Amino acid sequence: MILKASQRGGSKQLAAHLLKTTENEHVAVHELRGFSGDDLHSALHEIYAVSRGTRAKQFLFSLSLSPPPSERVSVETFETAIEAVEQKLGLTGQPRAVVFHEKEGRRHAHVVWSRIDSERMKAINLPHFKLKLRDVSRELYLEHGWKMPRGFVNSRERDPHNFSRAEWEQAKRAKQNPKALKAMFQECWSSSDSKKAFAQALQARGYMLARGDRRGHVAVDFRGEIYAVSKWAGVRAKDVRSRLGSGDDLPSVAEAEAFVAGRMTEMLRRHISAAETRHTKDLAALAFQRSQIVEKQRKERADLEHALVKRWERDSAERAKRLNKGFRGIWDRLTGAYARTAKTNEREALIALRRDQQEKDGLIIQHLDERQAHHQRAKQIRATHAQEVEQLHRDVATFTQAKTPDRLKSLRDRFQEAARERGNSHQVAPAKPGPEWSI
């Protein structure tokens, strides 16, 4: 189970994020412990109110628990993991909220603790919490027999294609798969040993190496999207400068955008537009199907919850009838019969609670399985679109290479050539050798 956490403030924003149903198919507030309020917004606001009596700015500790994609994990397993984290970090007894999310056929949990010790009015220190969470996570993988990620066995084998939120957002704007995009940049970097080789590797995939304003070396695609080389290749900026030089001889971002756009044929533009339109329609159809599935499942869960509440009320009334009142009740207390019956009722109530939770878990697992086919279809569509985008980039590179000599002339050289073609009588002074543009 992957555990990711952070110390933070912003209780209002966090509550809104955890209750968001636009990205999540199902959201359920599982537990609110240690709060006077009975909803997530008021609970997290209560933590904020208590924190005002201290200097703490990061008064919340937020944790996400993500089991392996192929595993169906019960609520009890999540609760056991949460308790283990509490003990490891020293948050036992602190007010906490537990929220379950279901997204893309997977179920994960979020936990928010208050870091404020209300007795001492001081924030609880959480030193080295990332290392401690890694230990708990490794123990969970071993305990449940799950396949452990390579990075847990050897930190050097962590997936190099992992991407940040900013990288994901940029890939989304460019309508590309962020993992495939990062893999492409890393492949170009590892297969080249010089600026020219790296520029040619990017060029073969439809990207132009350019000089960024503040980001050093960048790559520009046919949409005009700008990618920082060091970030997407996963290398340090000084290593980029060491291999690629200062970048003064590279075109600026504006020049690169104009150059690539100028070599896009109308036919290629139509192909790109058609691919994006087809992908948008496919995603819209999938979104409609998803909404229908989720609506049906929410109704089934509401019906089950209503049935469980009715059964609980009926069973509770039956258990209450066993406890005599009046003189019989007094006699039962004197003889110990009342205590024995109450203990039996408590045991049966606990069994009923576990039975109800198992029924809920069973329905949730059924719903997750129902949505698997839909998510596999969506995954297939995204993969097909990623292949189309990659091919379009290569098509752009093909057209660009067909119209571009090995060594491009400088802007001034091209102005001279254009002037001669127009028959302009003005003679422009010979230009100094221009910079080499790598594309």
ROLORO-823185 format. One record per residue (C-alpha): residue number from 1; x, y, z; residue in one letter. Coordinates in steps of 0.02 Angstrom, whole numbers. Example, Ala and Ser with C-alpha at 12.3 -4.5 7.8 and 13.67 -1.06 7.14 Angstrom:
2
@i: 1, px: 615, py: -225, pz: 390, aa: A
@i: 2, px: 684, py: -53, pz: 357, aa: S
***
This chain:
439
@i: 1, px: 0, py: 0, pz: 0, aa: M
@i: 2, px: 76, py: 165, pz: -55, aa: I
@i: 3, px: 72, py: 297, pz: 83, aa: L
@i: 4, px: 94, py: 480, pz: 36, aa: K
@i: 5, px: 75, py: 619, pz: 163, aa: A
@i: 6, px: 107, py: 802, pz: 194, aa: S
@i: 7, px: 92, py: 932, pz: 331, aa: Q
@i: 8, px: -20, py: 1072, pz: 274, aa: R
@i: 9, px: -148, py: 1206, pz: 314, aa: G
@i: 10, px: -300, py: 1256, pz: 212, aa: G
@i: 11, px: -437, py: 1157, pz: 297, aa: S
@i: 12, px: -575, py: 1231, pz: 189, aa: K
@i: 13, px: -487, py: 1190, pz: 25, aa: Q
@i: 14, px: -442, py: 1015, pz: 84, aa: L
@i: 15, px: -622, py: 976, pz: 135, aa: A
@i: 16, px: -685, py: 1035, pz: -35, aa: A
@i: 17, px: -554, py: 928, pz: -124, aa: H
@i: 18, px: -594, py: 771, pz: -25, aa: L
@i: 19, px: -780, py: 787, pz: -59, aa: L
@i: 20, px: -760, py: 822, pz: -246, aa: K
@i: 21, px: -866, py: 704, pz: -351, aa: T
@i: 22, px: -818, py: 769, pz: -523, aa: T
@i: 23, px: -655, py: 672, pz: -525, aa: E
@i: 24, px: -706, py: 531, pz: -408, aa: N
@i: 25, px: -844, py: 407, pz: -450, aa: E
@i: 26, px: -889, py: 376, pz: -268, aa: H
@i: 27, px: -846, py: 476, pz: -111, aa: V
@i: 28, px: -889, py: 417, pz: 65, aa: A
@i: 29, px: -847, py: 499, pz: 232, aa: V
@i: 30, px: -806, py: 343, pz: 333, aa: H
@i: 31, px: -759, py: 416, pz: 503, aa: E
@i: 32, px: -755, py: 579, pz: 599, aa: L
@i: 33, px: -668, py: 551, pz: 766, aa: R
@i: 34, px: -643, py: 680, pz: 902, aa: G
@i: 35, px: -751, py: 818, pz: 828, aa: F
@i: 36, px: -908, py: 904, pz: 887, aa: S
@i: 37, px: -967, py: 930, pz: 707, aa: G
@i: 38, px: -1045, py: 792, pz: 604, aa: D
@i: 39, px: -982, py: 839, pz: 430, aa: D
@i: 40, px: -809, py: 853, pz: 352, aa: L
@i: 41, px: -810, py: 1041, pz: 326, aa: H
@i: 42, px: -854, py: 1079, pz: 507, aa: S
@i: 43, px: -731, py: 948, pz: 570, aa: A
@i: 44, px: -581, py: 1019, pz: 478, aa: L
@i: 45, px: -635, py: 1196, pz: 521, aa: H
@i: 46, px: -633, py: 1143, pz: 702, aa: E
@i: 47, px: -451, py: 1093, pz: 685, aa: I
@i: 48, px: -415, py: 1263, pz: 610, aa: Y
@i: 49, px: -505, py: 1351, pz: 753, aa: A
@i: 50, px: -403, py: 1257, pz: 883, aa: V
@i: 51, px: -242, py: 1295, pz: 789, aa: S
@i: 52, px: -275, py: 1482, pz: 807, aa: R
@i: 53, px: -220, py: 1465, pz: 986, aa: G
@i: 54, px: -47, py: 1412, pz: 927, aa: T
@i: 55, px: 83, py: 1471, pz: 802, aa: R
@i: 56, px: 58, py: 1320, pz: 691, aa: A
@i: 57, px: 28, py: 1358, pz: 508, aa: K
@i: 58, px: 28, py: 1175, pz: 451, aa: Q
@i: 59, px: -98, py: 1112, pz: 577, aa: F
@i: 60, px: -157, py: 964, pz: 471, aa: L
@i: 61, px: -73, py: 800, pz: 428, aa: F
@i: 62, px: -147, py: 729, pz: 269, aa: S
@i: 63, px: -115, py: 549, pz: 214, aa: L
@i: 64, px: -171, py: 449, pz: 62, aa: S
@i: 65, px: -172, py: 259, pz: 62, aa: L
@i: 66, px: -169, py: 176, pz: -110, aa: S
@i: 67, px: -171, py: -15, pz: -119, aa: P
@i: 68, px: -103, py: -108, pz: -272, aa: P
@i: 69, px: -216, py: -85, pz: -424, aa: P
@i: 70, px: -257, py: -270, pz: -439, aa: S
@i: 71, px: -305, py: -294, pz: -256, aa: E
@i: 72, px: -478, py: -279, pz: -177, aa: R
@i: 73, px: -446, py: -213, pz: -2, aa: V
@i: 74, px: -576, py: -216, pz: 137, aa: S
@i: 75, px: -618, py: -72, pz: 254, aa: V
@i: 76, px: -543, py: -171, pz: 398, aa: E
@i: 77, px: -375, py: -179, pz: 308, aa: T
@i: 78, px: -377, py: 9, pz: 280, aa: F
@i: 79, px: -420, py: 38, pz: 463, aa: E
@i: 80, px: -278, py: -75, pz: 520, aa: T
@i: 81, px: -156, py: 21, pz: 410, aa: A
@i: 82, px: -219, py: 187, pz: 478, aa: I
@i: 83, px: -194, py: 128, pz: 657, aa: E
@i: 84, px: -17, py: 72, pz: 615, aa: A
@i: 85, px: 23, py: 244, pz: 544, aa: V
@i: 86, px: -50, py: 328, pz: 699, aa: E
@i: 87, px: 60, py: 228, pz: 816, aa: Q
@i: 88, px: 216, py: 249, pz: 709, aa: K
@i: 89, px: 199, py: 439, pz: 699, aa: L
@i: 90, px: 135, py: 472, pz: 875, aa: G
@i: 91, px: -38, py: 532, pz: 822, aa: L
@i: 92, px: -136, py: 407, pz: 927, aa: T
@i: 93, px: -297, py: 484, pz: 994, aa: G
@i: 94, px: -285, py: 640, pz: 886, aa: Q
@i: 95, px: -446, py: 698, pz: 799, aa: P
@i: 96, px: -454, py: 623, pz: 626, aa: R
@i: 97, px: -565, py: 609, pz: 473, aa: A
@i: 98, px: -565, py: 460, pz: 353, aa: V
@i: 99, px: -633, py: 476, pz: 175, aa: V
@i: 100, px: -643, py: 341, pz: 42, aa: F
@i: 101, px: -627, py: 379, pz: -144, aa: H
@i: 102, px: -659, py: 269, pz: -294, aa: E
@i: 103, px: -581, py: 324, pz: -456, aa: K
@i: 104, px: -544, py: 232, pz: -618, aa: E
@i: 105, px: -589, py: 63, pz: -544, aa: G
@i: 106, px: -479, py: 86, pz: -390, aa: R
@i: 107, px: -520, py: 120, pz: -209, aa: R
@i: 108, px: -408, py: 223, pz: -98, aa: H
@i: 109, px: -423, py: 316, pz: 67, aa: A
@i: 110, px: -378, py: 487, pz: 135, aa: H
@i: 111, px: -348, py: 523, pz: 318, aa: V
@i: 112, px: -330, py: 695, pz: 396, aa: V
@i: 113, px: -266, py: 713, pz: 574, aa: W
@i: 114, px: -254, py: 866, pz: 683, aa: S
@i: 115, px: -74, py: 902, pz: 730, aa: R
@i: 116, px: -128, py: 1011, pz: 876, aa: I
@i: 117, px: -111, py: 937, pz: 1050, aa: D
@i: 118, px: -261, py: 1022, pz: 1132, aa: S
@i: 119, px: -196, py: 993, pz: 1309, aa: E
@i: 120, px: -27, py: 1075, pz: 1281, aa: R
@i: 121, px: -90, py: 1187, pz: 1139, aa: M
@i: 122, px: 60, py: 1142, pz: 1036, aa: K
@i: 123, px: 84, py: 1060, pz: 865, aa: A
@i: 124, px: 146, py: 880, pz: 872, aa: I
@i: 125, px: 316, py: 865, pz: 791, aa: N
@i: 126, px: 327, py: 733, pz: 654, aa: L
@i: 127, px: 513, py: 709, pz: 615, aa: P
@i: 128, px: 562, py: 596, pz: 469, aa: H
@i: 129, px: 380, py: 551, pz: 436, aa: F
@i: 130, px: 416, py: 502, pz: 256, aa: K
@i: 131, px: 543, py: 371, pz: 310, aa: L
@i: 132, px: 424, py: 305, pz: 443, aa: K
@i: 133, px: 283, py: 293, pz: 317, aa: L
@i: 134, px: 396, py: 197, pz: 199, aa: R
@i: 135, px: 430, py: 71, pz: 337, aa: D
@i: 136, px: 244, py: 49, pz: 372, aa: V
@i: 137, px: 209, py: 32, pz: 186, aa: S
@i: 138, px: 341, py: -102, pz: 165, aa: R
@i: 139, px: 270, py: -198, pz: 314, aa: E
@i: 140, px: 95, py: -192, pz: 236, aa: L
@i: 141, px: 159, py: -263, pz: 72, aa: Y
@i: 142, px: 246, py: -405, pz: 163, aa: L
@i: 143, px: 100, py: -439, pz: 280, aa: E
@i: 144, px: -29, py: -455, pz: 140, aa: H
@i: 145, px: 84, py: -539, pz: 13, aa: G
@i: 146, px: 64, py: -400, pz: -114, aa: W
@i: 147, px: 192, py: -377, pz: -251, aa: K
@i: 148, px: 310, py: -244, pz: -186, aa: M
@i: 149, px: 362, py: -99, pz: -301, aa: P
@i: 150, px: 543, py: -110, pz: -356, aa: R
@i: 151, px: 581, py: 56, pz: -274, aa: G
@i: 152, px: 540, py: -18, pz: -102, aa: F
@i: 153, px: 664, py: -159, pz: -127, aa: V
@i: 154, px: 798, py: -46, pz: -200, aa: N
@i: 155, px: 777, py: 143, pz: -204, aa: S
@i: 156, px: 886, py: 150, pz: -359, aa: R
@i: 157, px: 754, py: 53, pz: -456, aa: E
@i: 158, px: 612, py: 177, pz: -431, aa: R
@i: 159, px: 509, py: 205, pz: -586, aa: D
@i: 160, px: 601, py: 343, pz: -682, aa: P
@i: 161, px: 441, py: 385, pz: -776, aa: H
@i: 162, px: 349, py: 450, pz: -622, aa: N
@i: 163, px: 291, py: 627, pz: -652, aa: F
@i: 164, px: 238, py: 774, pz: -545, aa: S
@i: 165, px: 69, py: 860, pz: -542, aa: R
@i: 166, px: 139, py: 1004, pz: -646, aa: A
@i: 167, px: 206, py: 882, pz: -776, aa: E
@i: 168, px: 38, py: 793, pz: -782, aa: W
@i: 169, px: -53, py: 958, pz: -809, aa: E
@i: 170, px: 66, py: 1007, pz: -949, aa: Q
@i: 171, px: 45, py: 839, pz: -1036, aa: A
@i: 172, px: -143, py: 858, pz: -1018, aa: K
@i: 173, px: -135, py: 1028, pz: -1105, aa: R
@i: 174, px: -34, py: 950, pz: -1244, aa: A
@i: 175, px: -158, py: 804, pz: -1254, aa: K
@i: 176, px: -23, py: 676, pz: -1221, aa: Q
@i: 177, px: 12, py: 534, pz: -1102, aa: N
@i: 178, px: 131, py: 606, pz: -970, aa: P
@i: 179, px: 216, py: 440, pz: -937, aa: K
@i: 180, px: 249, py: 409, pz: -1122, aa: A
@i: 181, px: 306, py: 589, pz: -1144, aa: L
@i: 182, px: 431, py: 577, pz: -1003, aa: K
@i: 183, px: 493, py: 410, pz: -1068, aa: A
@i: 184, px: 522, py: 489, pz: -1239, aa: M
@i: 185, px: 629, py: 630, pz: -1168, aa: F
@i: 186, px: 729, py: 510, pz: -1061, aa: Q
@i: 187, px: 757, py: 396, pz: -1210, aa: E
@i: 188, px: 819, py: 542, pz: -1316, aa: C
@i: 189, px: 936, py: 597, pz: -1176, aa: W
@i: 190, px: 1008, py: 424, pz: -1140, aa: S
@i: 191, px: 1036, py: 386, pz: -1325, aa: S
@i: 192, px: 1134, py: 547, pz: -1361, aa: S
@i: 193, px: 1303, py: 607, pz: -1305, aa: D
@i: 194, px: 1306, py: 783, pz: -1379, aa: S
@i: 195, px: 1196, py: 931, pz: -1418, aa: K
@i: 196, px: 1183, py: 883, pz: -1600, aa: K
@i: 197, px: 1135, py: 703, pz: -1562, aa: A
@i: 198, px: 1006, py: 757, pz: -1434, aa: F
@i: 199, px: 931, py: 886, pz: -1551, aa: A
@i: 200, px: 920, py: 757, pz: -1690, aa: Q
@i: 201, px: 838, py: 631, pz: -1574, aa: A
@i: 202, px: 707, py: 760, pz: -1526, aa: L
@i: 203, px: 687, py: 813, pz: -1707, aa: Q
@i: 204, px: 649, py: 634, pz: -1760, aa: A
@i: 205, px: 503, py: 639, pz: -1640, aa: R
@i: 206, px: 438, py: 809, pz: -1695, aa: G
@i: 207, px: 515, py: 921, pz: -1561, aa: Y
@i: 208, px: 634, py: 1068, pz: -1587, aa: M
@i: 209, px: 772, py: 1107, pz: -1464, aa: L
@i: 210, px: 768, py: 1292, pz: -1417, aa: A
@i: 211, px: 834, py: 1420, pz: -1294, aa: R
@i: 212, px: 715, py: 1455, pz: -1151, aa: G
@i: 213, px: 696, py: 1623, pz: -1067, aa: D
@i: 214, px: 726, py: 1564, pz: -890, aa: R
@i: 215, px: 718, py: 1375, pz: -905, aa: R
@i: 216, px: 881, py: 1350, pz: -999, aa: G
@i: 217, px: 862, py: 1221, pz: -1137, aa: H
@i: 218, px: 684, py: 1180, pz: -1190, aa: V
@i: 219, px: 595, py: 1080, pz: -1325, aa: A
@i: 220, px: 449, py: 1148, pz: -1426, aa: V
@i: 221, px: 315, py: 1040, pz: -1509, aa: D
@i: 222, px: 200, py: 1081, pz: -1654, aa: F
@i: 223, px: 68, py: 1149, pz: -1535, aa: R
@i: 224, px: 191, py: 1274, pz: -1465, aa: G
@i: 225, px: 199, py: 1185, pz: -1297, aa: E
@i: 226, px: 364, py: 1212, pz: -1209, aa: I
@i: 227, px: 452, py: 1073, pz: -1112, aa: Y
@i: 228, px: 599, py: 1103, pz: -996, aa: A
@i: 229, px: 732, py: 976, pz: -1044, aa: V
@i: 230, px: 803, py: 951, pz: -869, aa: S
@i: 231, px: 631, py: 920, pz: -794, aa: K
@i: 232, px: 563, py: 801, pz: -925, aa: W
@i: 233, px: 727, py: 708, pz: -952, aa: A
@i: 234, px: 746, py: 689, pz: -764, aa: G
@i: 235, px: 923, py: 759, pz: -756, aa: V
@i: 236, px: 1003, py: 905, pz: -666, aa: R
@i: 237, px: 1012, py: 1074, pz: -751, aa: A
@i: 238, px: 1202, py: 1079, pz: -738, aa: K
@i: 239, px: 1212, py: 910, pz: -826, aa: D
@i: 240, px: 1106, py: 981, pz: -967, aa: V
@i: 241, px: 1221, py: 1132, pz: -983, aa: R
@i: 242, px: 1373, py: 1020, pz: -980, aa: S
@i: 243, px: 1311, py: 917, pz: -1127, aa: R
@i: 244, px: 1216, py: 1048, pz: -1227, aa: L
@i: 245, px: 1318, py: 1204, pz: -1191, aa: G
@i: 246, px: 1250, py: 1377, pz: -1154, aa: S
@i: 247, px: 1114, py: 1371, pz: -1286, aa: G
@i: 248, px: 1159, py: 1541, pz: -1360, aa: D
@i: 249, px: 1168, py: 1464, pz: -1533, aa: D
@i: 250, px: 992, py: 1393, pz: -1520, aa: L
@i: 251, px: 835, py: 1482, pz: -1581, aa: P
@i: 252, px: 723, py: 1567, pz: -1456, aa: S
@i: 253, px: 555, py: 1493, pz: -1410, aa: V
@i: 254, px: 463, py: 1616, pz: -1521, aa: A
@i: 255, px: 577, py: 1579, pz: -1668, aa: E
@i: 256, px: 557, py: 1392, pz: -1643, aa: A
@i: 257, px: 368, py: 1406, pz: -1636, aa: E
@i: 258, px: 364, py: 1510, pz: -1795, aa: A
@i: 259, px: 484, py: 1392, pz: -1883, aa: F
@i: 260, px: 384, py: 1235, pz: -1841, aa: V
@i: 261, px: 217, py: 1317, pz: -1879, aa: A
@i: 262, px: 282, py: 1380, pz: -2047, aa: G
@i: 263, px: 321, py: 1204, pz: -2104, aa: R
@i: 264, px: 154, py: 1126, pz: -2057, aa: M
@i: 265, px: 59, py: 1078, pz: -2214, aa: T
@i: 266, px: -128, py: 1102, pz: -2225, aa: E
@i: 267, px: -153, py: 915, pz: -2245, aa: M
@i: 268, px: -54, py: 881, pz: -2087, aa: L
@i: 269, px: -156, py: 1011, pz: -1993, aa: R
@i: 270, px: -316, py: 923, pz: -2047, aa: R
@i: 271, px: -248, py: 755, pz: -1989, aa: H
@i: 272, px: -205, py: 828, pz: -1819, aa: I
@i: 273, px: -375, py: 911, pz: -1804, aa: S
@i: 274, px: -465, py: 751, pz: -1854, aa: A
@i: 275, px: -368, py: 646, pz: -1728, aa: A
@i: 276, px: -405, py: 768, pz: -1587, aa: E
@i: 277, px: -589, py: 781, pz: -1635, aa: T
@i: 278, px: -606, py: 591, pz: -1639, aa: R
@i: 279, px: -520, py: 575, pz: -1471, aa: H
@i: 280, px: -633, py: 709, pz: -1395, aa: T
@i: 281, px: -789, py: 618, pz: -1458, aa: K
@i: 282, px: -728, py: 451, pz: -1390, aa: D
@i: 283, px: -693, py: 527, pz: -1220, aa: L
@i: 284, px: -864, py: 612, pz: -1218, aa: A
@i: 285, px: -949, py: 445, pz: -1254, aa: A
@i: 286, px: -849, py: 362, pz: -1116, aa: L
@i: 287, px: -891, py: 502, pz: -995, aa: A
@i: 288, px: -1077, py: 478, pz: -1031, aa: F
@i: 289, px: -1064, py: 291, pz: -1003, aa: Q
@i: 290, px: -967, py: 321, pz: -843, aa: R
@i: 291, px: -1100, py: 439, pz: -777, aa: S
@i: 292, px: -1236, py: 311, pz: -809, aa: Q
@i: 293, px: -1139, py: 173, pz: -722, aa: I
@i: 294, px: -1099, py: 283, pz: -572, aa: V
@i: 295, px: -1278, py: 345, pz: -556, aa: E
@i: 296, px: -1342, py: 165, pz: -555, aa: K
@i: 297, px: -1213, py: 112, pz: -426, aa: Q
@i: 298, px: -1250, py: 259, pz: -312, aa: R
@i: 299, px: -1433, py: 211, pz: -311, aa: K
@i: 300, px: -1389, py: 30, pz: -269, aa: E
@i: 301, px: -1279, py: 87, pz: -125, aa: R
@i: 302, px: -1413, py: 203, pz: -60, aa: A
@i: 303, px: -1541, py: 62, pz: -67, aa: D
@i: 304, px: -1422, py: -54, pz: 26, aa: L
@i: 305, px: -1387, py: 78, pz: 159, aa: E
@i: 306, px: -1574, py: 105, pz: 184, aa: H
@i: 307, px: -1604, py: -84, pz: 200, aa: A
@i: 308, px: -1461, py: -102, pz: 325, aa: L
@i: 309, px: -1526, py: 40, pz: 432, aa: V
@i: 310, px: -1700, py: -36, pz: 436, aa: K
@i: 311, px: -1629, py: -206, pz: 483, aa: R
@i: 312, px: -1520, py: -130, pz: 618, aa: W
@i: 313, px: -1668, py: -40, pz: 694, aa: E
@i: 314, px: -1771, py: -200, pz: 691, aa: R
@i: 315, px: -1631, py: -306, pz: 767, aa: D
@i: 316, px: -1595, py: -173, pz: 899, aa: S
@i: 317, px: -1777, py: -174, pz: 951, aa: A
@i: 318, px: -1774, py: -364, pz: 966, aa: E
@i: 319, px: -1618, py: -357, pz: 1074, aa: R
@i: 320, px: -1694, py: -222, pz: 1184, aa: A
@i: 321, px: -1846, py: -333, pz: 1219, aa: K
@i: 322, px: -1732, py: -460, pz: 1303, aa: R
@i: 323, px: -1692, py: -338, pz: 1442, aa: L
@i: 324, px: -1833, py: -345, pz: 1568, aa: N
@i: 325, px: -1894, py: -188, pz: 1653, aa: K
@i: 326, px: -1977, py: -151, pz: 1819, aa: G
@i: 327, px: -1964, py: -283, pz: 1958, aa: F
@i: 328, px: -1906, py: -415, pz: 1834, aa: R
@i: 329, px: -1767, py: -300, pz: 1779, aa: G
@i: 330, px: -1714, py: -273, pz: 1960, aa: I
@i: 331, px: -1717, py: -460, pz: 1991, aa: W
@i: 332, px: -1613, py: -491, pz: 1834, aa: D
@i: 333, px: -1484, py: -366, pz: 1894, aa: R
@i: 334, px: -1475, py: -450, pz: 2064, aa: L
@i: 335, px: -1454, py: -623, pz: 1989, aa: T
@i: 336, px: -1335, py: -570, pz: 1851, aa: G
@i: 337, px: -1455, py: -616, pz: 1710, aa: A
@i: 338, px: -1462, py: -435, pz: 1653, aa: Y
@i: 339, px: -1273, py: -425, pz: 1632, aa: A
@i: 340, px: -1269, py: -590, pz: 1537, aa: R
@i: 341, px: -1408, py: -534, pz: 1419, aa: T
@i: 342, px: -1325, py: -364, pz: 1392, aa: A
@i: 343, px: -1161, py: -451, pz: 1351, aa: K
@i: 344, px: -1250, py: -564, pz: 1226, aa: T
@i: 345, px: -1332, py: -412, pz: 1147, aa: N
@i: 346, px: -1164, py: -324, pz: 1130, aa: E
@i: 347, px: -1087, py: -477, pz: 1049, aa: R
@i: 348, px: -1231, py: -495, pz: 927, aa: E
@i: 349, px: -1226, py: -308, pz: 888, aa: A
@i: 350, px: -1040, py: -321, pz: 848, aa: L
@i: 351, px: -1071, py: -471, pz: 736, aa: I
@i: 352, px: -1210, py: -374, pz: 649, aa: A
@i: 353, px: -1096, py: -225, pz: 621, aa: L
@i: 354, px: -964, py: -336, pz: 542, aa: R
@i: 355, px: -1097, py: -422, pz: 437, aa: R
@i: 356, px: -1161, py: -254, pz: 374, aa: D
@i: 357, px: -985, py: -196, pz: 333, aa: Q
@i: 358, px: -952, py: -357, pz: 238, aa: Q
@i: 359, px: -1110, py: -330, pz: 136, aa: E
@i: 360, px: -1055, py: -153, pz: 96, aa: K
@i: 361, px: -881, py: -212, pz: 48, aa: D
@i: 362, px: -957, py: -348, pz: -61, aa: G
@i: 363, px: -1063, py: -223, pz: -156, aa: L
@i: 364, px: -916, py: -103, pz: -175, aa: I
@i: 365, px: -806, py: -243, pz: -245, aa: I
@i: 366, px: -945, py: -292, pz: -364, aa: Q
@i: 367, px: -957, py: -111, pz: -422, aa: H
@i: 368, px: -769, py: -99, pz: -445, aa: L
@i: 369, px: -773, py: -255, pz: -553, aa: D
@i: 370, px: -918, py: -184, pz: -654, aa: E
@i: 371, px: -818, py: -28, pz: -693, aa: R
@i: 372, px: -660, py: -121, pz: -740, aa: Q
@i: 373, px: -717, py: -154, pz: -918, aa: A
@i: 374, px: -761, py: 29, pz: -939, aa: H
@i: 375, px: -592, py: 87, pz: -874, aa: H
@i: 376, px: -500, py: -39, pz: -981, aa: Q
@i: 377, px: -591, py: 31, pz: -1132, aa: R
@i: 378, px: -543, py: 208, pz: -1080, aa: A
@i: 379, px: -363, py: 153, pz: -1056, aa: K
@i: 380, px: -362, py: 76, pz: -1229, aa: Q
@i: 381, px: -429, py: 236, pz: -1307, aa: I
@i: 382, px: -297, py: 341, pz: -1220, aa: R
@i: 383, px: -160, py: 222, pz: -1276, aa: A
@i: 384, px: -222, py: 228, pz: -1456, aa: T
@i: 385, px: -228, py: 417, pz: -1451, aa: H
@i: 386, px: -52, py: 423, pz: -1377, aa: A
@i: 387, px: 10, py: 318, pz: -1523, aa: Q
@i: 388, px: -78, py: 434, pz: -1646, aa: E
@i: 389, px: -1, py: 588, pz: -1564, aa: V
@i: 390, px: 171, py: 508, pz: -1570, aa: E
@i: 391, px: 148, py: 469, pz: -1754, aa: Q
@i: 392, px: 88, py: 647, pz: -1787, aa: L
@i: 393, px: 246, py: 712, pz: -1705, aa: H
@i: 394, px: 349, py: 601, pz: -1818, aa: R
@i: 395, px: 249, py: 661, pz: -1969, aa: D
@i: 396, px: 287, py: 840, pz: -1919, aa: V
@i: 397, px: 471, py: 793, pz: -1907, aa: A
@i: 398, px: 464, py: 711, pz: -2079, aa: T
@i: 399, px: 389, py: 866, pz: -2162, aa: F
@i: 400, px: 511, py: 978, pz: -2070, aa: T
@i: 401, px: 662, py: 874, pz: -2120, aa: Q
@i: 402, px: 604, py: 870, pz: -2299, aa: A
@i: 403, px: 605, py: 1059, pz: -2306, aa: K
@i: 404, px: 759, py: 1089, pz: -2198, aa: T
@i: 405, px: 944, py: 1070, pz: -2242, aa: P
@i: 406, px: 1064, py: 998, pz: -2117, aa: D
@i: 407, px: 1123, py: 1171, pz: -2068, aa: R
@i: 408, px: 990, py: 1306, pz: -2062, aa: L
@i: 409, px: 1031, py: 1482, pz: -2112, aa: K
@i: 410, px: 1014, py: 1621, pz: -1988, aa: S
@i: 411, px: 862, py: 1734, pz: -1993, aa: L
@i: 412, px: 964, py: 1867, pz: -2081, aa: R
@i: 413, px: 1021, py: 1743, pz: -2215, aa: D
@i: 414, px: 842, py: 1693, pz: -2248, aa: R
@i: 415, px: 788, py: 1874, pz: -2261, aa: F
@i: 416, px: 922, py: 1899, pz: -2394, aa: Q
@i: 417, px: 862, py: 1748, pz: -2491, aa: E
@i: 418, px: 682, py: 1805, pz: -2483, aa: A
@i: 419, px: 735, py: 1979, pz: -2541, aa: A
@i: 420, px: 827, py: 1907, pz: -2692, aa: R
@i: 421, px: 676, py: 1801, pz: -2739, aa: E
@i: 422, px: 566, py: 1957, pz: -2741, aa: R
@i: 423, px: 692, py: 2042, pz: -2853, aa: G
@i: 424, px: 729, py: 2172, pz: -2723, aa: N
@i: 425, px: 867, py: 2285, pz: -2783, aa: S
@i: 426, px: 928, py: 2326, pz: -2608, aa: H
@i: 427, px: 1089, py: 2238, pz: -2569, aa: Q
@i: 428, px: 1104, py: 2178, pz: -2389, aa: V
@i: 429, px: 1276, py: 2165, pz: -2314, aa: A
@i: 430, px: 1339, py: 1986, pz: -2300, aa: P
@i: 431, px: 1294, py: 1911, pz: -2135, aa: A
@i: 432, px: 1411, py: 1831, pz: -2014, aa: K
@i: 433, px: 1394, py: 1643, pz: -1996, aa: P
@i: 434, px: 1231, py: 1616, pz: -1906, aa: G
@i: 435, px: 1197, py: 1497, pz: -1762, aa: P
@i: 436, px: 1162, py: 1316, pz: -1794, aa: E
@i: 437, px: 978, py: 1275, pz: -1763, aa: W
@i: 438, px: 957, py: 1096, pz: -1707, aa: S
@i: 439, px: 804, py: 1029, pz: -1792, aa: I
***
